[in-house]
């Protein structure tokens, strides 16, 4: 599938990284975003820009990766005036990678199925920083043959891909993963603050804990931000993360499944919003806990 044309819808932090890695892997990449400057950045990186979702199809993309911020964006991409339904040919595949309520993805799947277009539910596990280094995992679900057909595309932007079964299992797995991310990030922040208040340096905490049984992927990925207390170059912004928190909360409620640790961690992200950290990385909850602990860094 090398040199195949792949469309990318949504050129935010994740979409930009995915696009650039696909270009490096030898794909012709055509991208669209509502912000023209993001399309310009893709063109500068060796990709091509499209004026609308439908224009991706006109450019020859029969495999399209969607990384969208909201349900409204997905609905517009699919059924809008210049959406995929107006231009995408039968036999095409939409790889839906956004973290959205499953009902919204099912609606998009049903709408495109009537036009002979396959939709796969394939959320990604990893931060924006991990996306840059192709350190992502794909939770693929839906028609198995289509998932296998798209494996070279997955390999172009991800470290690994996992087939999780029927459509929707990808999102279910992603909610489980994000629940753990939320808790592990909070645990890392709490550990840093306890250690610093006890007189340990953040550098020592990161080095020693990172080499022992107490480490976690989030400790390793977000620990450097917590060490430096620099959160403005966000891999996942607090305000965007709130959407994921709400989706998990709602889904757990639907299943009548208690999530006490997740609920406790969620309060720290809300506190970060209250402190004006909406555009900072989620690692900034370390600063939230520092303030709660009346900790002044030395």
C-alpha positions in Angstrom: 0.0 0.0 0.0 3.0 2.3 -0.1 2.3 5.4 -2.1 -1.4 4.9 -1.6 -3.3 8.2 -1.0 -4.5 8.5 2.6 -6.7 11.3 3.7 -6.5 12.8 7.2 -9.4 14.7 8.7 -8.4 16.9 11.7 -4.8 18.3 11.9 -4.5 19.1 15.5 -1.7 17.7 17.7 -2.5 14.1 16.9 -3.6 14.6 13.3 -0.4 16.5 12.5 1.8 13.9 14.0 -0.1 11.0 12.3 0.1 12.9 8.9 3.8 13.4 9.1 4.6 9.8 10.0 2.4 8.6 7.1 4.4 10.9 4.8 7.7 9.5 6.2 6.3 5.9 5.6 5.8 6.7 1.9 2.1 7.5 1.7 0.7 10.4 -0.3 -1.2 12.3 2.4 -4.0 14.8 1.8 -5.4 16.6 4.8 -8.2 18.8 5.9 -8.8 21.0 9.0 -11.1 23.9 9.7 -8.1 26.0 10.5 -6.3 26.9 7.2 -2.9 27.4 9.0 -2.9 23.7 9.9 -3.4 22.7 6.3 -0.5 25.0 5.4 1.7 23.2 8.0 0.9 19.9 6.4 1.8 21.2 2.9 5.1 22.4 4.3 5.8 18.9 5.7 5.2 17.3 2.2 1.5 16.6 2.3 -1.3 18.1 0.3 -4.3 20.2 1.4 -8.0 19.8 0.7 -10.7 22.4 0.9 -13.3 20.1 2.5 -13.8 16.5 3.7 -15.4 15.7 0.4 -12.4 17.1 -1.5 -10.2 14.4 0.1 -12.2 11.8 -1.9 -11.8 13.9 -5.0 -8.1 13.9 -4.4 -8.1 10.1 -4.6 -8.2 9.1 -0.9 -10.1 5.9 -0.4 -8.7 5.4 3.1 -9.3 8.3 5.4 -8.2 8.7 9.0 -10.4 10.9 11.2 -9.0 12.6 14.3 -11.8 14.9 15.4 -12.4 17.0 18.5 -16.2 16.6 18.9 -19.4 14.9 17.9 -20.4 18.0 15.9 -17.2 17.8 13.9 -17.8 14.1 13.1 -21.4 14.8 12.0 -20.2 17.7 9.8 -17.5 15.6 8.2 -19.9 12.8 7.4 -23.1 14.5 6.4 -22.2 18.2 6.0 -22.7 20.1 2.7 -19.2 19.1 1.6 -19.0 15.9 3.7 -17.9 12.4 2.9 -21.4 11.3 1.9 -21.3 13.7 -1.0 -18.1 12.4 -2.5 -16.6 9.2 -1.1 -16.9 6.2 -3.4 -18.3 2.8 -2.3 -15.6 0.5 -1.1 -13.8 3.3 0.8 -12.8 3.0 4.4 -13.1 5.6 7.2 -10.8 4.9 10.1 -12.4 6.8 13.0 -9.7 7.4 15.6 -11.4 10.1 17.7 -12.3 9.7 21.3 -16.1 10.2 21.1 -19.2 8.7 22.6 -19.8 5.3 20.9 -23.4 6.3 19.9 -22.0 9.1 17.7 -19.6 6.7 15.9 -22.5 4.2 15.4 -24.6 6.9 13.8 -21.7 7.8 11.4 -21.2 4.1 10.6 -24.9 3.6 9.8 -25.0 6.8 7.6 -22.0 5.8 5.5 -23.0 2.1 5.3 -25.9 3.1 3.0 -23.3 4.5 0.6 -21.1 1.3 0.7 -18.5 2.9 2.9 -16.9 0.9 5.7 -16.3 2.7 9.0 -13.9 1.3 11.5 -13.7 2.3 15.2 -10.0 2.6 15.9 -9.1 4.9 18.8 -5.5 5.6 19.6 -3.6 5.1 22.8 -0.8 7.6 23.4 -0.1 11.3 23.9 0.6 13.8 21.2 4.3 13.6 22.1 4.1 9.8 21.6 2.4 10.3 18.3 5.4 12.3 17.1 7.7 9.4 17.7 5.2 6.8 16.3 4.7 5.4 19.8 1.0 4.9 19.5 -1.2 1.8 19.8 -4.3 1.4 17.6 -7.4 -0.3 19.1 -9.0 -1.5 15.9 -12.6 -2.8 15.8 -15.1 -3.4 13.1 -15.1 -5.5 9.9 -12.0 -7.7 10.3 -11.1 -7.8 6.6 -11.1 -4.0 6.5 -8.9 -3.8 9.6 -6.4 -6.1 7.9 -6.5 -4.0 4.8 -5.7 -0.9 6.8 -2.8 -2.5 8.8 -0.1 -0.9 6.6 -1.7 2.5 7.3 -1.7 1.7 11.0 2.0 0.6 10.8 2.7 4.0 9.2 1.8 6.0 12.2 1.7 3.6 15.2 4.0 1.2 17.1 1.4 -1.5 17.3 -2.2 -2.3 16.4 -4.7 -4.6 18.1 -7.8 -6.1 16.6 -10.3 -5.9 19.5 -13.4 -7.4 17.7 -16.8 -6.0 16.6 -17.3 -2.3 15.9 -17.3 -0.4 19.2 -14.8 -2.6 21.1 -12.0 -0.1 20.1 -13.8 2.7 21.9 -14.6 0.4 24.9 -10.9 -0.5 25.2 -9.9 3.2 24.8 -12.1 4.2 27.7 -10.5 1.5 29.9 -7.0 2.8 28.8 -7.9 6.5 29.4 -9.3 5.6 32.9 -5.9 4.2 33.7 -4.1 7.2 32.1 -6.1 9.6 34.3 -5.4 7.7 37.5 -1.7 7.0 36.7 -1.1 10.7 35.8 -2.6 11.8 39.1 -0.6 9.1 41.0 2.6 10.4 39.4 1.8 14.0 40.3 0.9 13.0 43.9 4.1 11.1 44.2 6.2 14.0 43.0 4.6 16.4 45.4 5.0 14.1 48.4 8.6 13.5 47.5 9.3 17.2 47.0 7.6 18.2 50.3 9.8 15.6 52.0 12.9 17.3 50.7 13.7 15.2 47.7 14.5 16.9 44.3 12.2 16.2 41.4 15.1 15.1 39.3 16.0 12.4 41.9 12.4 11.2 42.2 12.2 10.8 38.4 15.4 8.9 38.2 15.0 6.6 41.1 11.2 5.8 40.9 11.5 5.4 37.1 13.9 2.5 37.6 11.8 0.7 40.2 8.5 -1.0 40.7 6.6 2.2 41.3 7.0 3.5 37.8 4.3 3.7 35.1 4.1 4.7 31.5 2.5 8.1 32.6 5.2 8.6 35.2 7.8 8.1 32.4 6.0 10.2 29.8 4.8 13.1 31.9 7.4 13.0 34.6 9.9 15.2 32.7 7.2 18.0 32.6 6.6 17.6 36.3 10.4 17.8 37.0 10.7 21.0 35.0 7.3 22.4 36.1 6.7 23.4 32.4 3.3 22.5 31.0 2.6 25.0 28.2 3.8 22.7 25.4 0.8 20.4 25.8 0.6 16.9 24.4 -2.9 16.7 25.9 -4.6 19.9 27.0 -6.6 20.0 30.2 -9.8 21.3 28.5 -9.6 18.6 25.8 -9.1 15.9 28.5 -12.2 17.0 30.2 -14.2 15.7 27.2 -12.6 12.3 27.7 -13.3 12.4 31.4 -17.0 13.1 30.8 -17.3 10.3 28.2 -15.8 7.7 30.7 -18.0 9.0 33.5 -21.1 8.7 31.4 -20.3 5.3 30.1 -19.4 3.9 33.5 -22.8 5.3 34.8 -24.6 3.5 31.9 -23.0 0.3 33.0 -23.6 0.9 36.7 -19.9 0.4 37.2 -18.2 2.2 40.1 -15.0 4.0 39.3 -13.9 5.5 42.7 -10.2 6.1 41.8 -11.1 7.7 38.5 -13.7 9.9 40.1 -11.1 11.1 42.7 -8.6 11.9 40.0 -11.1 13.7 37.9 -11.4 16.4 40.6 -7.8 17.4 40.0 -8.4 18.1 36.3 -11.4 20.3 37.3 -9.2 22.1 39.8 -6.6 22.7 37.0 -9.4 24.4 35.0 -10.2 26.6 38.0 -6.6 27.6 38.2 -6.6 28.8 34.6 -4.6 25.8 33.2 -7.1 24.9 30.4 -4.5 25.0 27.7 -1.7 23.4 29.7 -0.8 19.7 29.6 -2.6 17.4 31.9 0.7 17.0 33.7 0.0 20.4 35.2 -2.2 18.7 37.9 1.2 18.4 39.6 1.2 22.2 40.1 -2.4 21.9 41.4 -1.3 19.5 44.1 1.7 21.7 44.9 -0.6 24.5 45.6 -2.9 22.3 47.7 0.2 21.2 49.7 1.5 24.7 50.0 4.7 23.6 48.5 7.2 26.2 47.2 9.8 24.6 45.0 13.4 25.3 46.1 
